[in-house]
Amino acid sequence: MPEQPTVILSAFADEAANRKSVVEQLSALAAIGLRHYTPRFLDLDGSGTVKHVVDLSKAEYKQLVKLHGEYGMGVTSIGSRIGKVKLRDVDDGTHNKFIPFDTYLKTEVANTIRAATELGAKMIRGFSFYHPRQDDPHKHIPQAVEQLGRIVDDCKAAGLVFGLEVESNLIGQNGQLLAELAKKTKKPNMVLIFDGGNLSHQGFSPLECLEEFRAMLPYLGWMHVKDYKATKKKKPGEHVNEDADWNFVPADAGDSGHELIFRDLRADLPAIEKRLKKVGLPGYFVELEPHLKGGGQFGGFSGPDGMGVAVRALCRLLDYVGIGYRLRDFADIQRERGF
């Protein structure tokens, strides 16, 4: 009997913490049974001061690494903001910022690479830039490819893999556009990140989400898991108000077609893992970013209870389609005690 394909579970820890304190974040995920997480917004010392992970000092990174050891947590990726800026300096009625690209490389990109290096992460999550709202995103693919290529080269020099996430309003707002960006960038250490909720939130049906997933498969690197239950019909491709209509639900209760997607993934996992190991990744991560209590352009929130609900829903789906995973068990505790 063939061996069951497996994935590595992870989550955005700030979604599980009411006050964003690192102790609360790591405690919640460890209690649920996870051993990997992506840092994003955090309050390192419990003072109420919340910083983005790329803005920490060297001393703060050392403090965070010490807490990782205490809670038995490893870093999956850096939950960066790279690429969530305007591609061109055009007033299109949005509040998105434009930063000259050479400046952006020396600041946001360099700081994110530093964070990954300090925390021992192998991957950075990023985005594909905001094109002018009124324009066809295809028109701006050449410039996006040029800029993404320079970001990915800087990541490669640091031994890192750059993951490009599908998301509304960006050039890579669907799987087919994201695949075109990956094909034209031609960088093995740039992979794609599927997120079904970011598609169903735009109006894609379950079967359409599956089509977008399949378009991304040749370049797929890992997956974010959130789901969305539509309350009104949207047309895929239209501008999405990212701060409204956040009807996100557990992965087995929405319109993203996760059961269909995981069935496809199960068949393709061996080939995906073989490709990922060539760029130094340990396997295929399935990472929760559920937004069950709301969210916005740069993050979301589920609470410790919501994260627990999201993890159990995901595990039910993986069990149903026959994909393996591992949560902490008593053997882990015994090993920590020296048995």
N, C-alpha and C positions, 0 to 999 in steps of 0.2 A: 504493500500500500504506500503511495507516495507521501512524503513528509508534508505536513500542513504548512502552507505559507504563513509567515508571521510578520507583524508590524511592530513598531516601537511607539508606545503611547506617550503623549506629552500634552502640555496645556500652557496657555498664557496665564501665569500665576496671578497677575494683578486683577484678573477677572474674578478670582476667588476670595479677594480680600476687601472687607468693608472699608478699611482705612488705608489700604495700600502698604501697610508695614510689611517689611520683608519677612519677619517672624510669622506674621499671620499668613502671608502667601505660601511660604514653605511648609508651615504646619498643616494648612488645609490640603495641599496636594499630597504630602506624605501620608496624611490620614486616609485619604481616598485610595492610596496605593500607587501613585505615580512616582517615577524616579527621574523624570526629565521635565524641564520647563523652559519656556522662553521668557526672559525678563523684558519688561517694557517700562512701565511707570512704577516707582517704588519709593518708599519711605524707609531709608536704611536704618535709622536709629530710633524710630518711633516718636520723633519730635513733632510730627505733623507736616514736615517739609517733604514734598513729593518731587522727585526728579525723574527725568527720563534716563534710562540706563546709559545712554551714550554721553551723558553730561557729568558722570561721576569722576572724582579725582582718583589718582593711583592708590591712595590710602583707602578710599572707599571701596575700590575694587578688591583690595586685599581683605577688607572686612567682609565683603559679600562672599568671597571664595571660602573664607573660614566658616561662614554659615552654611554654605553648600555641604561642607564636610560634616557639619553637625547634624544636618537633616538628611544626609544621603541623597542629595539632588545633583544632577548634572544639567548643564546648559545645552539645549537643543540648538537654538539660533538666537541671534540678536533681533528683537522685534523693532526694527529700525523704521525711520520715516523716510528713508532714501527714496527719491522719485515721487514724493507727494508734494511737488512744487510745479509751477508752470514751466512748460517747455519753452515758451516764448513770452516776451514782455509785452503782453497784449491785455488791454482792459476788456474783459469779456463778461463783466457783471458778477464774477465770483470773488470770494475773499481769498482765493489761493495766492500764495506768494511766488514772486519770481526772484531767483538768485542767480547772478552770472555764473556760468557753469564752472569756470576755473576756480572761482571762489568757493563754490559748492564742493568741489573735489577736495580742497584743502581744509575745509571745515567739517561739514556734516559727514561726508564720506570717510575722511581720515579719522574722525572721532569714533565712527561706528566700527571701523576696522580695529582701532585701538581697544574698544570695548570687547570685541570678539577675542582678540589676542589675550587680554588680561583675564578673561573668564573661561578660556579654554574652549570656546565655541568653534565649530567647524563651518557654520552656516550663518548667513545674513539674509534676513527677509527684506525685500524692497519692492518698489513699484515702478510703473512705466511712464510717469509724467502726465500732467494735465495738458491736453491740447486746448486751444481756444474753444470755448463751449459751443460756438456756432459751427465749427468746422467738422468735416469728416475726418475721423482719426487716421484713416489710411494716408491722408495727405502728409502726415507728420511722422510717418514711420522712418524715413531715412535719417532725420535728425535724432530721433529717439534711439535708433540703432547705434549711431555714432557715439552718443553720450553713454548709453548703457555699456558699450564696448570698453570705454575708458574706465568706467566704474568696475567692471568685471576684471579688467587687467590689474587694477590696484588690489582687488581682492585676491587674485591669483598669486600676486607677488607676496602676499601674506599667508598663503596656503589655505585660502578660504573659498567656499562655494557661495555664489550669489543666487538667491531664489527670487523669482519675479512672480508676484501674486496677481491673480485675476481680480479685478475690482471695477465697479461702476465709475463712469466719468473720466477714467484714464484712457490712454491710448490702448492699453491691453485690457479692455473692458470685457472681453469674452475670450473663450479658449482659442478660437481661430485666429484672432488678432495677436494673442500672446504667442501662439505657435509661429506665426509669421515673424514676430520680433526675434524669437529664439533662432529660427532658421537663418535669418539674415545677419544676426550678430555672430553666429558661428563660433561660440566659445563653449568648450566642454564643461567649464566650471560655472556656467550659467544654466540653471534649471528652472522649471516652472512649478508654481504652487497652485494647486486646485483648491477652490473654496466654493462649494455648492450654494451656500447661503448668499454669497456675493453675486450669484447668477439669478437664483430664484427671486431675490430682492429686486432685480431689474425687470422681472416679468417672464423669465424663462420657465417653461414647463419642465416636469421631471424628465421627459424624453429629450427635450432640448438641452437640459443640463448634461445628460449622458453624452449627447453629441459633442458638446464643448469639452467634456472630459476626454473623449476619444481623440479629439483634435490635439490635445496637449500631451497625449501619452508618449510620443517619441522623445519628449524633453522633460517628462515629469520627474520632480525631485522629492517633493513631499506634499502633504495635504493638510489644509485647515478644515475643521469640521464645525460648521454652524448650519442651521436650517431656518427657513422662513415660510410662514403661512400667509399667502396673499389674501388680502381683504378686498382688493380691487384690482382690476386688470391693468397691467402696464404693457407698454410696447418695448421689447428689448432694444436697447440702444438709446432710449430717450434719457435726458438728464435726470439724475436721481437726487432728491433732497436727502443728504446723508444724515441729517439731524432730525428727521421726522419719519413716521411710519415704520418704527422698528419692531415689527411683530415677529421676532425671532423665537424659535421653538426648539425642543430637543431634536436630534438628528433623525429620529424615527417618527416624527409627527409633522413634517413640513412638505414643501413642494420641490425639494432639490433632488429627489430620486436616489437617496443614498443606498438603498438596497440594490438597485440596478448598478450603481457605480461601484459598490464594493464587490459585486459579483464579477464585473469586468476586471477590477483590480486584482482579484484573487488569481485569475488566469495569467495576468501579466506580471505579477510580483517577482517571479524568478528572473525574468529578463531585466526588469527595472533595477533590482538589487545588484545584478552583475554590472550594469552600467554605472550605478552610483558608487560601487566599490572602486571603480577605476579612478574616481576623483576623490577618494579618501573618506567616503561616508560609510557609517557602520550598517546602514539599512534604511528602510523606508519609514519615516515618521508620520504618524497620524496624530495631529495636534488639535486639541479643543480650543476654540475661541467662540464660545456659544452665544454671548450677548443676551442671555435670557432675561435680564432686567434692564436692557437698554444699551445704548452706545452712541457713537458719533464718528466723525471723520478719522480720528486718530486713536480710537480705542473703544472698549465696551466693558460691560459689567454683568456679572452673573451672581455674585455672592458665593459664600462657601456652600450654601444649600443648593443654589443653582448649578454650581460646578459639579456637585455630587449627582444631581439629576442628569446632567449632560453626560457624565462619564458612564453612568449606568445605561443610558439609552444607546450610547455608542457601543458598549460591550454587548448589549443584546443583539445589535445588528451584526457585529463581527462574529458572534457565536452562531447566528442564524445562517450566515453565508459561508462559514467555515474558514475564517481567517483567525489565526492565532495571535495572542498578545500575552503580556505578563504583567500582573500587578504584584505588589509586595506581598509576601506571605511569611509564615512563621520561620521558615528556613532562613530568610534574610535576617530576622531578628537574632536567630541563633548564631549566624556568622558574625554579626556585630558583637555578640557576647563572647566570641572566641571558641564556640563549640564546633 
